[in-house]
Amino acid sequence: MSSYKLLIVESPAKAKTISKYLGRGYKVEASQGHVRDLPKSQLGVDVDNNFEPKYITIRGRGDILNRIRKEAKGASRIFLATDPDREGEAISWHLANMLGIDETDACRIEFNEVTSKAVKAAVKNPRPLDMNLINAQQARRVLDRLVGYKISPLLWSKVRKGLSGGRVQSVAAAMICQREAEIEAFEPEEYWTIDAEFVSGKQRFSARFLSDGADKKELGGKDEADDIMRRIENAVFAVASVKKAERKKYPAPPFTTSNLQQEASRKLNFTAIKTMQIAQQLYEGVEVEGMGSLGLVSYIRTDSTRISDDALSQLRDAISERFGQEYLPESPNVYKSRKNAQDAHEAIRPTDANLRPEQLKGLITNDQYKLYKLIYDRFFASQMTPAVYDTMTADLKTEDMITFRHTSQKLKFAGFTAVYEESMDEEADETDNRMPALSEGESVTLVSATPEQHFTQPPARYTEASLVKALEEKGIGRPSTYAPTIATIIQRGYITREKKRLYPTELGNVVNEMMTKSFPDIVDIQFTAEMESKLDQVESGEAEWHKVITDFYGPFEKTLEAAEATIEKVKVEDEVSDVPCEKCGSMMVYKMGRFGRFLACPRFPECRHTQAILKTIDVPCPDCGGALIERVSKKGRKFYGCEKYPECQFVSWDLPVIDLCPNCGGRMVQKRSHKGEITHVCVNETCQTRVAVENTNKDDENE
């Protein structure tokens, strides 16, 4: 009789962590993701036979499957413990088919966190495979294959080889192209503001022009601003009204997948792909020196903000112990998930509220620590009391009713802000924290007034964070698709990322224009969102997956036939650089490869010279005076090195600046806070002078 039970997970890291929890009597194997899929070399979907998929064993998975089959033969019981989502359910289904397990047997287990308690509880409560989840995943896979494998060859023949026209990626690329068109078409309008400084007794405070009479008025030009400046030059101001209030600011909910990606982009400068890679490591289990392999966070693909009763109870105890009862609300904070959220899993949270980030610093990688701290702090703050501010609004008027308004606030009680505050894509204007003691009727003295010209700004280009937010709000894709979608459109060369902003390339605009004209439904936001809803209906058992595909494919096939007959071949001209080819002297052109843009000789194949794009910075090498070049390490981290390497070994992780330290004359580098504040810091360890620098370039924020 067999002496062990076999548990199959997806990743080796998770297998190692779970083996520690279950101990003797269990063997844990990893499938290393999918074991079967549609073939890459053909459509793999039988369009004439009710769209049945043709699955094959993935190349390179043979040895893994042989090992799993060998262990399965000697096991008394087999548990399929792949990730708790549609894709994980489908992987379990494929494993069951390959191991001869009846899908109606209680073979499937799932857990929201890789902890001893969760895994042991899951093993005691196996269930049959959920065919609704599996069919929803099959429907998505077949749908995406039909769109990709039917449209992509058309793009190859009409534009160039290597392109793709996926279902969700086409909408994401279209959104970026549309935003760029809005920016190009935008016509700025001039307006002016007047900021003033006043004195009441010994108190100095600020105010801004509000109106020149009874109604609020915008200053449209310099003449209007000059007129106000003339009228207030010798005017007497009095306090017309003072309003004081108390404002409460409530904490943000714990992370879902999308807002984890957004906040990691804003605060940590992580790409969506990097965020999900590190989050997956934290979920599956990481080696912690002195503690072994630990699953540090709950499942990381979720659109829900709820948390379990056990996690909530532990967190409330931790808040009370760390901060005291005044920071703990009488009843738990409850958050609503989005309207179309599936709510299948908890929010992303630490598995142990008592394991503080400081305890892990230096024991896990720096990136793992940063992301764990972000998740931990957000979760911790989500169940704390609101921050309380004293606010004040005072209107200051002249005899002819010119009005300036002072607004200020002071923190009265920190509440959740003692732990964490959410970042925004566009930072709000700073509020004066000087709260003068003013009373109605008293006179105040105008010290200075400064008129300033402004122009209305076009909509901001998308960042990865704001694009993820927009995709979620519009119902495009699901938590697991945001990161790979963005990565794909960048890799295909449709989009480029510069200083965190996403720009369409000429190729991206050409492909988007072609898709918009020939496949309007594919790039239509509403159509794509409705298709996501239909896939959700398959998951809930309200729709049959074959019918969903059939209803889509009929109109799509007719559109495809029309496009093949009407689309004309388009030539996308390569962008010419100002760099001459080292071999033949021709001006090199920009090309897109699997690792991003590079320079290539336009005389290919006669001349095959290529070279990397080097970005120099306007600061000489402090060691030899040569040019400094921006480079990227093997792990993707940006650094700066001398062009004369290896003769000159100068290297800096921080951006060197031209200014020298005002105190010691030493070299300085640029540092940037998570809020985008720039500081020049002396590298001399005995000096380390810091000089604040105003950031006037909006697109450079949080680079």
C-alpha positions as CSV (number, residue, x, y, z in Angstrom):
1,M,0.0,0.0,0.0
2,S,1.3,3.5,-1.0
3,S,2.7,5.6,1.8
4,Y,2.2,9.0,0.3
5,K,-0.3,11.4,-1.3
6,L,0.7,13.5,-4.3
7,L,-0.1,17.2,-4.5
8,I,0.6,19.0,-7.8
9,V,1.1,22.8,-8.0
10,E,2.4,25.1,-10.7
11,S,5.7,26.4,-9.5
12,P,8.8,24.8,-7.9
13,A,8.9,27.7,-5.4
14,K,5.4,26.9,-4.2
15,A,6.1,23.2,-4.2
16,K,9.1,23.8,-1.9
17,T,7.1,25.9,0.5
18,I,4.1,23.5,0.7
19,S,6.4,20.5,1.2
20,K,7.6,22.1,4.4
21,Y,4.0,22.6,5.6
22,L,2.7,19.1,4.8
23,G,5.8,17.1,5.8
24,R,6.0,13.3,5.5
25,G,3.2,11.5,3.9
26,Y,3.0,13.9,1.0
27,K,5.0,14.5,-2.1
28,V,4.7,17.8,-3.9
29,E,5.5,18.2,-7.6
30,A,5.4,21.3,-9.9
31,S,3.9,21.3,-13.4
32,Q,5.8,24.5,-14.1
33,G,2.7,26.1,-15.6
34,H,0.7,24.7,-18.5
35,V,1.3,21.2,-19.7
36,R,-1.0,21.3,-22.7
37,D,-2.0,24.1,-25.0
38,L,-3.1,24.9,-28.6
39,P,-0.2,24.3,-31.1
40,K,1.8,27.4,-32.1
41,S,2.2,26.2,-35.7
42,Q,-1.5,26.2,-36.6
43,L,-4.8,27.6,-35.6
44,G,-5.6,24.7,-33.3
45,V,-9.3,25.3,-33.3
46,D,-11.7,23.2,-35.4
47,V,-14.0,26.0,-36.8
48,D,-16.2,23.4,-38.6
49,N,-16.6,21.2,-35.5
50,N,-18.2,23.6,-33.0
51,F,-14.8,25.3,-32.4
52,E,-13.3,22.4,-30.5
53,P,-9.7,23.1,-29.5
54,K,-6.9,20.8,-30.4
55,Y,-4.7,20.5,-27.4
56,I,-1.1,19.1,-27.6
57,T,1.6,18.6,-25.0
58,I,3.7,21.6,-24.8
59,R,7.2,21.1,-26.2
60,G,9.8,20.7,-23.4
61,R,7.2,19.5,-20.8
62,G,7.8,15.8,-21.5
63,D,10.3,15.2,-18.7
64,I,8.1,17.1,-16.2
65,L,5.0,15.0,-17.2
66,N,7.0,11.8,-17.0
67,R,8.1,12.6,-13.5
68,I,4.6,13.5,-12.4
69,R,3.1,10.4,-14.0
70,K,5.8,8.3,-12.2
71,E,4.9,9.8,-8.8
72,A,1.2,9.5,-9.5
73,K,1.4,5.8,-10.0
74,G,2.7,5.3,-6.5
75,A,0.3,7.8,-4.8
76,S,-2.7,6.8,-2.8
77,R,-4.4,10.1,-3.6
78,I,-3.7,12.9,-6.0
79,F,-4.6,16.6,-5.3
80,L,-4.5,19.2,-8.0
81,A,-3.5,22.5,-6.3
82,T,-2.9,24.9,-9.2
83,D,-3.6,28.6,-8.8
84,P,-7.2,29.5,-7.7
85,D,-8.4,31.1,-11.0
86,R,-9.8,30.2,-14.4
87,E,-6.3,29.5,-15.8
88,G,-5.3,27.4,-12.8
89,E,-8.6,25.4,-13.0
90,A,-7.8,24.7,-16.7
91,I,-4.3,23.5,-15.9
92,S,-5.7,21.1,-13.3
93,W,-8.2,19.9,-15.9
94,H,-5.4,19.2,-18.4
95,L,-3.4,17.4,-15.7
96,A,-6.4,15.3,-14.7
97,N,-6.9,14.3,-18.4
98,M,-3.2,13.3,-18.7
99,L,-3.2,11.4,-15.5
100,G,-6.5,9.6,-16.1
101,I,-8.3,11.3,-13.1
102,D,-12.1,11.6,-13.4
103,E,-13.0,15.3,-13.4
104,T,-16.0,14.5,-11.1
105,D,-13.7,13.1,-8.4
106,A,-12.9,15.3,-5.4
107,C,-9.3,16.0,-6.6
108,R,-9.1,19.7,-6.8
109,I,-8.0,21.9,-3.8
110,E,-7.4,25.6,-3.7
111,F,-6.1,28.1,-1.1
112,N,-5.9,31.8,-1.2
113,E,-2.5,31.9,0.6
114,V,0.5,29.6,0.9
115,T,0.5,29.1,4.6
116,S,0.4,26.0,6.7
117,K,-3.1,26.6,8.0
118,A,-4.5,27.3,4.6
119,V,-2.9,24.4,2.8
120,K,-3.8,21.9,5.5
121,A,-7.4,23.1,5.5
122,A,-7.6,22.8,1.7
123,V,-6.3,19.2,1.7
124,K,-9.2,18.3,4.0
125,N,-11.8,19.9,1.6
126,P,-11.1,18.7,-1.9
127,R,-13.8,19.3,-4.6
128,P,-14.5,18.2,-8.2
129,L,-13.1,20.3,-11.1
130,D,-15.3,23.3,-11.9
131,M,-16.2,22.9,-15.6
132,N,-17.7,26.4,-15.7
133,L,-14.3,27.9,-14.8
134,I,-12.6,25.6,-17.3
135,N,-15.0,26.4,-20.1
136,A,-14.6,30.2,-19.4
137,Q,-10.9,29.7,-19.8
138,Q,-11.4,27.6,-22.9
139,A,-13.7,30.3,-24.4
140,R,-11.1,33.0,-23.7
141,R,-8.3,30.9,-25.2
142,V,-10.2,30.0,-28.3
143,L,-11.5,33.5,-28.8
144,D,-8.1,35.0,-28.5
145,R,-6.6,32.4,-30.8
146,L,-9.2,33.1,-33.5
147,V,-8.7,36.8,-33.4
148,G,-4.9,36.6,-33.2
149,Y,-4.3,33.9,-35.8
150,K,-6.8,35.3,-38.3
151,I,-5.8,39.0,-38.1
152,S,-2.0,38.6,-37.6
153,P,-1.3,37.0,-41.1
154,L,-3.3,39.9,-42.6
155,L,-1.0,42.4,-40.9
156,W,2.0,40.4,-42.0
157,S,1.0,40.6,-45.7
158,K,-0.2,44.2,-45.6
159,V,2.3,45.9,-43.2
160,R,5.3,43.7,-42.1
161,K,6.2,40.3,-40.6
162,G,6.1,39.8,-36.9
163,L,3.0,41.9,-36.1
164,S,0.0,40.7,-34.1
165,G,-3.6,41.9,-33.7
166,G,-4.8,40.5,-30.4
167,R,-8.3,41.1,-29.0
168,V,-7.4,43.0,-25.8
169,Q,-4.0,44.3,-27.0
170,S,-5.6,46.1,-29.9
171,V,-8.0,48.0,-27.7
172,A,-5.1,49.0,-25.3
173,A,-3.0,50.2,-28.3
174,A,-6.0,52.1,-29.7
175,M,-6.6,53.9,-26.4
176,I,-3.0,55.1,-26.4
177,C,-3.2,56.2,-30.1
178,Q,-6.5,58.0,-29.5
179,R,-5.0,59.8,-26.5
180,E,-2.0,61.0,-28.6
181,A,-4.5,62.2,-31.3
182,E,-6.3,64.2,-28.6
183,I,-3.0,65.7,-27.4
184,E,-2.0,66.7,-31.0
185,A,-5.5,68.3,-31.7
186,F,-5.6,70.1,-28.4
187,E,-5.6,73.9,-28.5
188,P,-4.4,75.5,-25.3
189,E,-6.3,78.4,-23.8
190,E,-4.7,81.1,-21.8
191,Y,-5.6,82.0,-18.3
192,W,-4.1,83.8,-15.4
193,T,-3.9,83.4,-11.6
194,I,-2.9,85.9,-8.9
195,D,-1.4,84.6,-5.7
196,A,-1.0,87.0,-2.8
197,E,0.6,87.2,0.6
198,F,-1.3,88.9,3.4
199,V,-0.4,89.8,7.0
200,S,-2.7,89.9,10.0
201,G,-0.8,91.1,13.0
202,K,2.3,88.9,13.0
203,Q,0.6,86.2,11.0
204,R,1.5,85.8,7.3
205,F,-0.7,83.7,5.0
206,S,-1.5,83.2,1.4
207,A,-4.6,83.6,-0.7
208,R,-5.6,83.4,-4.4
209,F,-7.7,85.7,-6.5
210,L,-11.3,84.4,-6.6
211,S,-13.5,87.1,-8.3
212,D,-13.9,90.7,-9.1
213,G,-17.5,91.0,-7.9
214,A,-20.3,88.8,-6.9
215,D,-19.5,86.0,-9.3
216,K,-16.4,83.8,-9.5
217,K,-14.3,84.9,-12.5
218,E,-11.5,83.4,-14.5
219,L,-8.8,85.8,-15.7
220,G,-8.5,85.1,-19.4
221,G,-5.6,87.3,-20.3
222,K,-2.8,89.7,-19.2
223,D,-5.0,92.8,-19.5
224,E,-7.5,91.4,-17.0
225,A,-4.8,90.3,-14.6
226,D,-3.2,93.8,-14.9
227,D,-6.5,95.4,-14.2
228,I,-6.9,93.4,-11.0
229,M,-3.3,94.2,-10.0
230,R,-4.0,98.0,-10.5
231,R,-7.2,97.9,-8.5
232,I,-5.6,96.1,-5.5
233,E,-2.4,98.1,-5.4
234,N,-3.6,100.5,-2.6
235,A,-6.8,98.7,-1.7
236,V,-7.9,97.9,1.8
237,F,-8.8,94.3,2.4
238,A,-11.1,93.0,5.1
239,V,-12.1,89.5,6.2
240,A,-15.6,89.0,4.7
241,S,-16.1,85.5,6.0
242,V,-14.4,82.7,7.9
243,K,-15.5,79.1,7.7
244,K,-13.8,76.5,9.9
245,A,-14.6,72.8,9.7
246,E,-13.2,69.4,10.4
247,R,-12.5,67.1,7.5
248,K,-12.0,63.4,7.6
249,K,-9.8,61.5,5.2
250,Y,-10.5,57.8,5.0
251,P,-8.0,55.0,4.1
252,A,-7.9,53.3,0.8
253,P,-9.0,49.6,0.6
254,P,-6.5,46.8,0.5
255,F,-5.0,46.1,-2.9
256,T,-6.6,44.5,-5.9
257,T,-4.4,43.4,-8.7
258,S,-5.0,46.5,-10.8
259,N,-4.4,49.1,-8.0
260,L,-1.3,47.2,-6.8
261,Q,0.1,47.6,-10.3
262,Q,-0.9,51.3,-10.3
263,E,0.6,52.1,-6.9
264,A,3.8,50.1,-7.5
265,S,4.3,52.2,-10.6
266,R,3.8,55.4,-8.8
267,K,5.6,54.7,-5.6
268,L,8.3,52.1,-6.7
269,N,8.6,52.9,-10.4
270,F,7.9,49.2,-11.1
271,T,6.5,48.2,-14.5
272,A,3.3,46.1,-14.4
273,I,5.2,43.0,-15.4
274,K,7.9,43.5,-12.8
275,T,5.2,44.0,-10.1
276,M,3.4,40.8,-11.0
277,Q,6.7,38.8,-11.1
278,I,7.7,39.9,-7.7
279,A,4.2,39.6,-6.3
280,Q,4.1,36.0,-7.6
281,Q,7.3,35.3,-5.7
282,L,5.9,36.7,-2.5
283,Y,2.7,34.5,-3.0
284,E,4.5,31.3,-3.9
285,G,7.1,31.5,-1.1
286,V,10.5,33.1,-0.7
287,E,13.5,31.9,1.2
288,V,13.8,34.0,4.4
289,E,17.0,33.6,6.2
290,G,16.3,32.0,9.6
291,M,12.7,31.3,8.7
292,G,12.8,29.0,5.7
293,S,10.5,29.3,2.7
294,L,7.4,31.5,3.5
295,G,4.4,32.5,1.5
296,L,4.3,36.2,2.4
297,V,1.1,37.5,0.7
298,S,-2.3,36.1,-0.4
299,Y,-3.2,35.3,-4.0
300,I,-2.3,38.2,-6.2
301,R,-4.8,38.0,-9.1
302,T,-8.0,39.4,-7.7
303,D,-10.5,42.2,-8.1
304,S,-12.0,42.0,-4.6
305,T,-11.4,44.2,-1.6
306,R,-12.8,41.8,1.0
307,I,-10.6,40.0,3.6
308,S,-11.2,36.9,5.6
309,D,-12.5,37.1,9.2
310,D,-9.3,35.5,10.5
311,A,-7.1,38.0,8.7
312,L,-9.3,40.9,9.9
313,S,-9.2,39.7,13.5
314,Q,-5.4,39.4,13.5
315,L,-5.0,42.8,11.9
316,R,-7.3,44.6,14.4
317,D,-5.2,43.1,17.2
318,A,-2.0,44.2,15.6
319,I,-3.3,47.8,15.1
320,S,-4.4,48.0,18.7
321,E,-1.1,46.7,20.0
322,R,1.0,48.9,17.8
323,F,-0.9,52.2,17.9
324,G,-3.6,51.9,20.6
325,Q,-7.4,51.9,20.6
326,E,-7.8,55.4,19.2
327,Y,-6.4,54.2,15.8
328,L,-8.8,51.3,15.7
329,P,-12.4,51.9,14.5
330,E,-15.2,50.6,16.6
331,S,-16.3,48.3,13.8
332,P,-14.2,47.1,10.9
333,N,-14.0,49.2,7.7
334,V,-15.9,47.6,4.8
335,Y,-15.1,48.4,1.2
336,K,-17.2,47.8,-1.9
337,S,-15.6,46.1,-4.8
338,R,-16.1,47.4,-8.4
339,K,-19.5,46.9,-10.0
340,N,-18.3,44.2,-12.4
341,A,-15.8,42.5,-10.0
342,Q,-15.9,38.7,-9.9
343,D,-15.1,38.8,-6.1
344,A,-13.7,35.2,-6.3
345,H,-10.7,35.9,-4.0
346,E,-9.7,38.1,-1.1
347,A,-7.8,41.3,-1.5
348,I,-4.0,41.1,-1.7
349,R,-2.7,41.1,1.9
350,P,0.1,39.8,4.0
351,T,-0.4,36.3,5.2
352,D,0.7,37.3,8.7
353,A,-0.2,40.8,10.0
354,N,2.4,40.4,12.7
355,L,5.3,39.9,10.3
356,R,6.3,43.5,9.8
357,P,8.4,44.6,6.8
358,E,11.2,45.7,9.0
359,Q,11.7,42.1,10.2
360,L,12.3,41.0,6.6
361,K,14.7,43.8,5.5
362,G,18.0,42.3,4.4
363,L,16.5,38.8,4.5
364,I,14.7,39.0,1.2
365,T,15.7,40.9,-2.0
366,N,15.3,44.6,-2.0
367,D,12.5,44.6,-4.6
368,Q,10.7,41.9,-2.6
369,Y,11.0,44.0,0.5
370,K,9.7,47.1,-1.2
371,L,6.6,45.4,-2.6
372,Y,5.9,43.5,0.6
373,K,6.1,46.7,2.5
374,L,3.7,48.4,0.1
375,I,1.2,45.5,0.4
376,Y,1.6,45.3,4.2
377,D,1.3,49.1,4.8
378,R,-1.8,49.4,2.6
379,F,-3.5,46.5,4.3
380,F,-2.6,47.7,7.7
381,A,-3.9,51.2,7.0
382,S,-7.1,50.0,5.5
383,Q,-8.5,49.0,8.9
384,M,-7.4,52.1,10.8
385,T,-9.3,55.2,11.7
386,P,-9.6,58.2,9.4
387,A,-7.1,61.1,9.5
388,V,-8.7,64.3,10.8
389,Y,-7.8,67.8,9.6
390,D,-8.9,71.2,10.8
391,T,-9.8,73.2,7.7
392,M,-10.3,76.9,7.1
393,T,-11.6,79.0,4.3
394,A,-11.5,82.8,4.5
395,D,-12.6,85.3,1.9
396,L,-10.8,88.7,1.8
397,K,-12.5,91.5,0.0
398,T,-11.9,95.1,-1.0
399,E,-14.5,97.8,-1.0
400,D,-15.3,97.2,-4.7
401,M,-15.7,93.5,-4.0
402,I,-12.5,92.1,-5.4
403,T,-12.1,88.8,-3.5
404,F,-9.1,86.6,-2.6
405,R,-9.6,83.3,-0.9
406,H,-7.4,81.7,1.7
407,T,-7.7,77.9,2.2
408,S,-5.6,75.9,4.7
409,Q,-5.7,72.8,6.7
410,K,-3.7,71.3,9.6
411,L,-3.5,67.6,10.6
412,K,-5.3,67.1,13.8
413,F,-5.1,63.4,14.1
414,A,-2.9,61.2,11.9
415,G,-5.1,58.1,11.8
416,F,-4.2,55.8,9.0
417,T,-1.7,58.3,7.6
418,A,0.7,57.3,10.3
419,V,1.2,54.2,8.2
420,Y,0.3,54.9,4.6
421,E,-1.1,57.3,2.1
422,E,-2.2,56.5,-1.5
423,S,-0.5,58.2,-4.4
424,M,-2.3,59.9,-7.3
425,D,-1.4,60.0,-11.0
426,E,-1.6,63.7,-10.9
427,E,-0.6,65.3,-7.6
428,A,-3.1,67.8,-6.2
429,D,-2.2,71.4,-5.5
430,E,-0.5,71.8,-2.2
431,T,-2.7,73.4,0.6
432,D,-1.3,76.1,2.9
433,N,-0.8,74.6,6.4
434,R,-0.5,78.1,8.0
435,M,-3.9,78.6,9.6
436,P,-4.1,82.2,10.8
437,A,-6.4,83.4,13.5
438,L,-8.8,85.5,11.5
439,S,-12.2,87.0,12.4
440,E,-14.8,88.5,10.2
441,G,-14.6,92.3,9.7
442,E,-10.9,92.6,10.6
443,S,-8.5,94.4,8.2
444,V,-5.6,92.5,6.7
445,T,-2.6,93.9,4.8
446,L,-1.7,92.9,1.3
447,V,2.1,92.3,1.3
448,S,2.6,91.2,-2.3
449,A,0.7,89.8,-5.3
450,T,2.1,87.8,-8.1
451,P,0.2,87.3,-11.4
452,E,1.1,84.2,-13.4
453,Q,0.2,83.1,-16.9
454,H,-1.0,79.6,-17.5
455,F,-2.3,77.6,-20.4
456,T,-4.9,74.8,-20.2
457,Q,-3.1,71.4,-20.6
458,P,-4.0,68.5,-22.9
459,P,-5.0,65.2,-21.4
460,A,-1.9,63.5,-19.9
461,R,-0.4,60.6,-21.8
462,Y,-1.0,57.3,-20.3
463,T,1.5,55.7,-17.9
464,E,1.3,52.0,-17.2
465,A,-0.5,52.9,-14.0
466,S,-3.2,55.1,-15.6
467,L,-3.6,52.7,-18.5
468,V,-4.3,49.8,-16.1
469,K,-6.8,52.0,-14.3
470,A,-8.5,52.9,-17.5
471,L,-8.6,49.3,-18.7
472,E,-10.2,48.2,-15.4
473,E,-12.7,51.0,-15.4
474,K,-13.8,50.3,-19.0
475,G,-14.1,46.5,-18.3
476,I,-11.3,45.6,-20.7
477,G,-9.4,42.4,-19.8
478,R,-9.1,41.0,-16.3
479,P,-6.6,41.2,-13.4
480,S,-4.3,38.6,-15.0
481,T,-4.2,40.3,-18.4
482,Y,-3.2,43.9,-17.7
483,A,0.5,43.3,-17.4
484,P,1.0,40.9,-20.3
485,T,-1.1,43.2,-22.5
486,I,1.0,46.2,-21.9
487,A,4.2,44.2,-22.3
488,T,3.0,42.8,-25.7
489,I,2.2,46.1,-27.3
490,I,5.6,47.5,-26.2
491,Q,7.4,44.4,-27.5
492,R,5.6,44.5,-30.8
493,G,6.8,48.1,-31.3
494,Y,3.3,49.6,-31.3
495,I,4.0,51.6,-28.2
496,T,7.2,53.0,-26.7
497,R,7.7,54.0,-23.0
498,E,9.7,57.2,-22.3
499,K,10.0,58.5,-18.8
500,K,7.1,56.3,-17.8
501,R,4.8,57.8,-20.4
502,L,3.4,55.6,-23.2
503,Y,3.6,57.0,-26.8
504,P,2.4,55.3,-30.0
505,T,5.0,54.7,-32.6
506,E,4.5,55.3,-36.3
507,L,3.9,51.5,-36.7
508,G,1.4,51.6,-33.9
509,N,-0.6,54.4,-35.5
510,V,-0.5,52.6,-38.9
511,V,-1.7,49.3,-37.4
512,N,-4.3,51.1,-35.2
513,E,-5.7,53.0,-38.2
514,M,-6.0,49.7,-40.2
515,M,-7.7,47.9,-37.3
516,T,-10.1,50.8,-36.7
517,K,-11.2,50.9,-40.3
518,S,-11.3,47.2,-41.0
519,F,-12.1,45.6,-37.6
520,P,-14.1,48.3,-35.7
521,D,-15.6,45.8,-33.3
522,I,-12.2,44.4,-32.2
523,V,-10.9,47.9,-31.2
524,D,-14.3,49.1,-29.8
525,I,-14.2,49.5,-26.1
526,Q,-17.9,48.7,-25.5
527,F,-17.8,45.6,-27.7
528,T,-14.7,44.2,-25.9
529,A,-16.2,44.9,-22.5
530,E,-19.4,43.1,-23.4
531,M,-17.3,40.1,-24.6
532,E,-15.6,40.1,-21.1
533,S,-19.1,40.0,-19.6
534,K,-20.1,37.0,-21.7
535,L,-17.0,35.2,-20.6
536,D,-18.0,35.9,-17.0
537,Q,-21.5,34.5,-17.8
538,V,-19.8,31.3,-19.0
539,E,-17.9,31.1,-15.7
540,S,-21.2,31.5,-13.7
541,G,-23.0,28.9,-15.8
542,E,-25.3,31.4,-17.4
543,A,-23.9,31.0,-20.9
544,E,-22.7,28.0,-23.0
545,W,-19.1,28.7,-24.3
546,H,-19.5,27.2,-27.8
547,K,-22.5,29.6,-28.4
548,V,-20.5,32.6,-27.2
549,I,-17.8,31.8,-29.8
550,T,-20.3,31.0,-32.5
551,D,-22.1,34.3,-32.1
552,F,-18.8,36.1,-32.3
553,Y,-17.2,34.2,-35.2
554,G,-20.0,34.6,-37.8
555,P,-19.8,38.4,-38.1
556,F,-16.0,38.3,-37.5
557,E,-15.5,36.0,-40.5
558,K,-17.4,38.3,-42.8
559,T,-15.4,41.3,-41.6
560,L,-12.2,39.4,-42.1
561,E,-13.1,38.5,-45.7
562,A,-13.9,42.1,-46.5
563,A,-10.7,43.3,-45.0
564,E,-8.6,40.9,-47.0
565,A,-10.2,42.2,-50.2
566,T,-10.0,45.9,-49.4
567,I,-6.9,46.6,-47.3
568,E,-4.0,47.9,-49.4
569,K,-0.4,47.2,-48.5
570,V,1.2,49.9,-46.3
571,K,4.9,50.7,-46.1
572,V,6.0,51.9,-42.7
573,E,9.2,54.0,-43.2
574,D,12.0,53.5,-40.8
575,E,12.8,56.5,-38.6
576,V,16.2,57.8,-39.7
577,S,18.7,58.6,-36.9
578,D,21.6,61.0,-36.9
579,V,24.1,58.2,-36.3
580,P,26.3,57.1,-39.2
581,C,26.9,53.4,-39.8
582,E,30.4,52.5,-38.6
583,K,30.8,50.1,-41.6
584,C,29.6,52.0,-44.6
585,G,28.7,55.6,-43.4
586,S,24.9,55.4,-44.2
587,M,22.6,57.1,-41.7
588,M,21.3,54.3,-39.5
589,V,17.6,53.7,-38.9
590,Y,15.7,52.7,-35.8
591,K,14.4,49.1,-35.7
592,M,12.4,47.2,-33.1
593,G,13.7,43.9,-31.7
594,R,12.7,41.5,-29.0
595,F,14.7,43.6,-26.5
596,G,13.5,47.0,-27.7
597,R,14.7,49.6,-30.2
598,F,18.1,49.4,-31.8
599,L,20.0,51.0,-34.7
600,A,20.5,49.1,-37.9
601,C,22.1,50.0,-41.3
602,P,19.5,50.7,-44.0
603,R,21.6,49.0,-46.6
604,F,20.7,45.5,-45.1
605,P,21.5,42.8,-46.3
606,E,24.5,44.4,-48.1
607,C,25.6,45.9,-44.7
608,R,24.5,44.0,-41.6
609,H,25.9,46.4,-39.0
610,T,23.7,47.0,-35.9
611,Q,24.3,48.8,-32.6
612,A,22.6,49.6,-29.4
613,I,21.0,53.0,-28.8
614,L,23.2,54.9,-26.4
615,K,21.8,57.8,-24.5
616,T,24.4,60.2,-23.2
617,I,23.8,62.7,-20.4
618,D,25.0,66.2,-20.4
619,V,27.5,65.7,-17.6
620,P,31.2,64.7,-18.1
621,C,32.7,61.7,-16.4
622,P,34.2,62.9,-13.1
623,D,37.2,60.5,-13.5
624,C,38.3,61.2,-17.1
625,G,36.1,63.9,-18.6
626,G,34.6,61.5,-21.2
627,A,30.8,61.3,-21.9
628,L,28.6,59.5,-19.5
629,I,26.1,56.9,-21.0
630,E,22.9,55.6,-19.6
631,R,23.0,51.8,-19.5
632,V,20.9,49.0,-18.2
633,S,22.1,46.1,-16.0
634,K,21.3,42.5,-16.6
635,K,18.5,42.8,-14.0
636,G,17.0,45.7,-15.9
637,R,18.2,48.4,-13.5
638,K,19.4,51.7,-15.0
639,F,22.9,53.0,-14.2
640,Y,25.4,55.5,-15.7
641,G,28.9,54.6,-16.9
642,C,31.7,56.2,-18.8
643,E,31.9,55.8,-22.6
644,K,35.5,54.8,-22.3
645,Y,34.8,51.6,-20.4
646,P,36.8,49.4,-19.7
647,E,39.7,51.9,-19.7
648,C,37.6,54.1,-17.3
649,Q,35.7,52.2,-14.6
650,F,33.4,55.1,-13.4
651,V,29.9,53.9,-12.7
652,S,26.9,55.4,-10.7
653,W,23.5,54.0,-9.9
654,D,22.2,57.6,-9.4
655,L,22.1,60.2,-12.2
656,P,25.2,62.5,-11.9
657,V,24.5,66.2,-12.1
658,I,26.6,69.1,-13.4
659,D,26.5,71.1,-10.2
660,L,29.1,70.7,-7.5
661,C,28.4,70.5,-3.8
662,P,28.0,74.1,-2.4
663,N,29.7,73.0,0.9
664,C,32.6,70.8,-0.1
665,G,32.8,71.1,-3.9
666,G,32.3,67.4,-4.3
667,R,30.3,65.5,-6.9
668,M,26.5,65.4,-6.6
669,V,23.8,63.0,-7.9
670,Q,20.1,63.3,-8.4
671,K,17.7,61.5,-6.0
672,R,13.9,61.3,-6.5
673,S,11.3,60.6,-3.8
674,H,8.2,58.5,-4.5
675,K,6.3,61.8,-4.7
676,G,8.5,63.0,-7.6
677,E,10.5,65.5,-5.4
678,I,14.0,65.9,-6.8
679,T,17.0,66.4,-4.6
680,H,20.7,66.8,-5.5
681,V,22.8,64.9,-2.9
682,C,26.6,65.1,-2.3
683,V,28.3,61.7,-2.7
684,N,30.9,62.7,-0.1
685,E,30.0,60.5,2.9
686,T,31.3,63.1,5.3
687,C,29.2,65.8,3.7
688,Q,26.0,64.5,2.1
689,T,24.6,68.0,1.6
690,R,21.1,67.9,0.1
691,V,19.7,70.6,-2.2
692,A,16.0,70.6,-3.2
693,V,15.4,71.1,-7.0
694,E,12.1,72.3,-8.5
695,N,10.7,69.8,-11.0
696,T,9.2,71.8,-13.9
697,N,8.7,68.9,-16.3
698,K,5.5,67.1,-15.6
699,D,6.3,64.2,-17.8
700,D,9.5,63.6,-15.7
701,E,7.5,63.0,-12.5
702,N,8.3,59.8,-10.7
703,E,10.6,58.7,-13.5
